[in-house]
């Protein structure tokens, strides 16, 4: 059963599709909606995508009235949960007062207030906030700033960036070049030149001699030193920045080993390279603190953020830069010739302020820190299943890696992964009442990142659904 548009009409506009308005929404979705990262062939045989119509707390409902536990916070976004009426009311009030004005040589109160608040939460001297409308734009902005900064300070050759294998940093041409997932890059090559890759911090698949919890710190030093190796290989005089997520998303939640980020900070300082903390997912309580670099004890030169800033109630992103990087732009005729029409949108900025009010009033950050060990322990119960090789993550951000053989850590080949993830797991988990992500960018994993208001009841429900589906998946192999 699907929902239909309320007032059917057979009106047609000259020169447009002959599909009548008022058709069934499932048909309209199949015929007109170009969904993101979607295999549309799945719907050519008469099927239709799930249509989600309502959310409340940690749960969402589809057009047929079925209820699902949101185990991914939408897309690592809905930190304070669905259905927060006060955020909708703030948006309406701001739209009535000032719906839009650009930040191109002008300012407005909600952007000013939000910039001040973000600077207050950011570590060190990261006091300059450049607003975008999303995370990929924030990453793009950071690379452009790094290039212009070094040109203005007499080092024009420093243009390259180093990022990590399998890391995802966005879809714009520059951000996609920084992304370390070859199948996502290949259709759009050639990309922006100058982006190079180093190993990530997947300790579960550490090199021989560095695997196991007893070697975790040693592995962290090895992984950080590979970044330095890449800088030296390219020539430090040509490298502008290193882009890293506090906990890497793609590949299945790779936390940093002990000492990794302090060593990375030393390496960047030694070679005069900017350290960019890409916190599009990890900021705003996902790991615990407002900015995850605080959770791991390092001060970057730039933070990129988005998603949880408004809990998804309105789109916004930001690049937060150190005062040092702003200095060349503070005097004379120099300007950063970069911007977005909707960057720092008044409504989005107002919603972000109200969202951060909820964080403070309800102690969201403390709740994540208190409940994260409970979440981890609940998911680790799944390690008794033969298909579960590893459970890893931090805060409210975990990945479960699936394997064919736990003893050898043997993974699935491409055909098996296709059959397991897309052919069974994704649909079975959703049909079982859990919205999450089954991902094979790297080795097959199931990712979980619920709203930050979740607690033991939601953790237990996720574990039970996962247990049933993963048990069936193993039986089908």
BELWO-V262197 format. One record per residue. N is the residue number from 0. PHI is phi as a letter, one per 30 degrees, with the letter a starting at -180 (* if undefined). NEAR is the number of other ideal C-beta (glycine too) atoms within 10 Angstrom. Layout:
N | PHI | NEAR
N | PHI | NEAR
//
This chain:
0 | * | 8
1 | b | 15
2 | d | 14
3 | c | 14
4 | d | 12
5 | d | 6
6 | c | 7
7 | d | 11
8 | a | 10
9 | c | 8
10 | d | 7
11 | b | 12
12 | c | 7
13 | e | 4
14 | i | 5
15 | c | 7
16 | e | 10
17 | d | 5
18 | d | 12
19 | d | 12
20 | d | 14
21 | j | 15
22 | d | 16
23 | e | 14
24 | d | 17
25 | d | 20
26 | d | 14
27 | d | 19
28 | d | 16
29 | d | 17
30 | d | 11
31 | b | 10
32 | d | 13
33 | c | 6
34 | d | 10
35 | d | 6
36 | h | 6
37 | b | 11
38 | d | 9
39 | d | 11
40 | d | 8
41 | d | 13
42 | c | 17
43 | d | 9
44 | c | 6
45 | j | 8
46 | d | 10
47 | b | 16
48 | d | 14
49 | e | 17
50 | c | 15
51 | c | 16
52 | c | 13
53 | a | 13
54 | b | 19
55 | a | 13
56 | i | 17
57 | c | 23
58 | b | 19
59 | b | 21
60 | b | 15
61 | c | 18
62 | d | 17
63 | c | 11
64 | i | 10
65 | d | 14
66 | c | 11
67 | b | 22
68 | d | 22
69 | d | 24
70 | d | 26
71 | b | 18
72 | h | 29
73 | i | 19
74 | a | 12
75 | i | 24
76 | b | 22
77 | d | 28
78 | d | 29
79 | c | 28
80 | j | 21
81 | d | 22
82 | i | 14
83 | d | 21
84 | d | 7
85 | d | 14
86 | d | 22
87 | d | 14
88 | d | 12
89 | d | 23
90 | d | 19
91 | d | 12
92 | d | 12
93 | d | 23
94 | d | 14
95 | d | 8
96 | d | 13
97 | a | 13
98 | d | 10
99 | a | 11
100 | a | 14
101 | d | 17
102 | c | 21
103 | d | 9
104 | i | 7
105 | b | 8
106 | b | 12
107 | b | 19
108 | e | 14
109 | d | 24
110 | d | 24
111 | d | 14
112 | d | 14
113 | d | 24
114 | e | 21
115 | d | 11
116 | d | 17
117 | d | 25
118 | d | 15
119 | d | 9
120 | d | 17
121 | d | 26
122 | d | 18
123 | h | 13
124 | c | 15
125 | d | 25
126 | c | 16
127 | c | 22
128 | c | 21
129 | c | 25
130 | d | 27
131 | b | 26
132 | c | 20
133 | a | 21
134 | d | 26
135 | e | 24
136 | d | 26
137 | d | 30
138 | d | 31
139 | e | 27
140 | d | 27
141 | d | 32
142 | d | 29
143 | d | 15
144 | d | 25
145 | e | 26
146 | d | 19
147 | d | 20
148 | e | 24
149 | d | 23
150 | d | 15
151 | d | 16
152 | c | 14
153 | i | 6
154 | b | 14
155 | d | 11
156 | d | 12
157 | d | 23
158 | b | 18
159 | d | 23
160 | b | 28
161 | c | 26
162 | b | 29
163 | c | 27
164 | e | 17
165 | i | 22
166 | d | 24
167 | c | 24
168 | b | 33
169 | k | 23
170 | c | 18
171 | e | 19
172 | e | 13
173 | d | 23
174 | d | 28
175 | d | 22
176 | d | 24
177 | d | 31
178 | d | 27
179 | c | 26
180 | c | 17
181 | e | 12
182 | d | 8
183 | d | 15
184 | d | 16
185 | e | 9
186 | d | 6
187 | c | 11
188 | d | 9
189 | d | 8
190 | c | 17
191 | d | 16
192 | d | 8
193 | j | 17
194 | c | 21
195 | b | 16
196 | c | 19
197 | b | 22
198 | d | 21
199 | c | 23
200 | c | 23
201 | d | 24
202 | d | 21
203 | d | 18
204 | c | 17
205 | d | 20
206 | e | 11
207 | e | 5
208 | j | 10
209 | c | 16
210 | d | 15
211 | j | 12
212 | d | 9
213 | d | 7
214 | c | 16
215 | d | 18
216 | d | 13
217 | d | 16
218 | d | 24
219 | d | 24
220 | d | 15
221 | d | 19
222 | d | 25
223 | d | 25
224 | d | 15
225 | d | 17
226 | d | 25
227 | d | 21
228 | e | 14
229 | d | 19
230 | d | 23
231 | d | 12
232 | d | 12
233 | d | 15
234 | j | 12
235 | e | 16
236 | d | 12
237 | c | 14
238 | c | 27
239 | c | 25
240 | a | 27
241 | c | 27
242 | c | 27
243 | b | 28
244 | d | 26
245 | e | 28
246 | b | 25
247 | d | 27
248 | d | 24
249 | d | 24
250 | j | 27
251 | j | 28
252 | i | 26
253 | c | 26
254 | d | 24
255 | d | 27
256 | d | 23
257 | e | 15
258 | i | 16
259 | d | 23
260 | d | 24
261 | e | 15
262 | d | 20
263 | d | 23
264 | d | 19
265 | d | 13
266 | d | 21
267 | d | 23
268 | d | 11
269 | d | 11
270 | c | 17
271 | h | 15
272 | c | 25
273 | d | 25
274 | c | 21
275 | c | 30
276 | c | 29
277 | d | 31
278 | c | 28
279 | e | 28
280 | c | 27
281 | d | 30
282 | d | 30
283 | h | 31
284 | i | 24
285 | e | 27
286 | c | 28
287 | l | 22
288 | d | 21
289 | d | 25
290 | b | 24
291 | d | 28
292 | e | 26
293 | d | 17
294 | d | 23
295 | c | 19
296 | i | 13
297 | b | 23
298 | c | 18
299 | d | 30
300 | d | 26
301 | b | 27
302 | c | 30
303 | c | 32
304 | a | 28
305 | a | 29
306 | g | 26
307 | d | 30
308 | d | 29
309 | c | 30
310 | h | 29
311 | i | 23
312 | d | 23
313 | a | 24
314 | d | 18
315 | a | 27
316 | b | 27
317 | a | 31
318 | c | 28
319 | c | 28
320 | c | 29
321 | d | 20
322 | e | 13
323 | e | 15
324 | d | 23
325 | d | 16
326 | e | 13
327 | d | 16
328 | c | 16
329 | d | 9
330 | b | 7
331 | i | 8
332 | c | 4
333 | d | 11
334 | b | 10
335 | d | 17
336 | d | 7
337 | a | 15
338 | l | 16
339 | b | 19
340 | e | 10
341 | c | 18
342 | d | 25
343 | i | 27
344 | e | 26
345 | e | 23
346 | d | 24
347 | d | 25
348 | d | 27
349 | d | 27
350 | d | 29
351 | d | 30
352 | d | 18
353 | d | 23
354 | d | 25
355 | d | 22
356 | d | 15
357 | d | 17
358 | e | 21
359 | d | 10
360 | d | 8
361 | c | 13
362 | i | 11
363 | d | 25
364 | d | 21
365 | d | 12
366 | d | 18
367 | d | 24
368 | d | 17
369 | d | 12
370 | c | 20
371 | e | 18
372 | d | 9
373 | d | 13
374 | e | 24
375 | e | 16
376 | d | 13
377 | d | 21
378 | d | 22
379 | d | 16
380 | e | 16
381 | d | 18
382 | d | 12
383 | d | 8
384 | d | 17
385 | d | 13
386 | d | 21
387 | c | 22
388 | c | 24
389 | a | 21
390 | b | 22
391 | b | 21
392 | k | 22
393 | b | 22
394 | i | 26
395 | c | 26
396 | b | 27
397 | b | 27
398 | b | 29
399 | c | 27
400 | d | 23
401 | c | 25
402 | b | 19
403 | d | 18
404 | b | 11
405 | d | 14
406 | d | 7
407 | c | 9
408 | i | 15
409 | d | 11
410 | c | 18
411 | c | 19
412 | d | 10
413 | d | 8
414 | d | 9
415 | d | 14
416 | d | 18
417 | d | 13
418 | d | 16
419 | d | 22
420 | d | 20
421 | d | 14
422 | d | 15
423 | b | 16
424 | e | 25
425 | e | 18
426 | d | 14
427 | d | 18
428 | d | 24
429 | d | 18
430 | d | 12
431 | d | 15
432 | j | 16
433 | b | 24
434 | c | 20
435 | a | 23
436 | b | 20
437 | c | 23
438 | b | 19
439 | b | 19
440 | d | 19
441 | j | 22
442 | d | 22
443 | d | 24
444 | b | 24
445 | c | 28
446 | c | 21
447 | b | 26
448 | a | 28
449 | d | 28
450 | e | 27
451 | d | 26
452 | c | 22
453 | d | 25
454 | b | 14
455 | e | 12
456 | d | 10
457 | d | 21
458 | d | 22
459 | d | 13
460 | d | 19
461 | d | 26
462 | d | 19
463 | d | 15
464 | d | 21
465 | d | 26
466 | e | 15
467 | d | 14
468 | d | 22
469 | d | 21
470 | d | 14
471 | d | 13
472 | e | 22
473 | d | 15
474 | d | 8
475 | d | 12
476 | d | 12
//
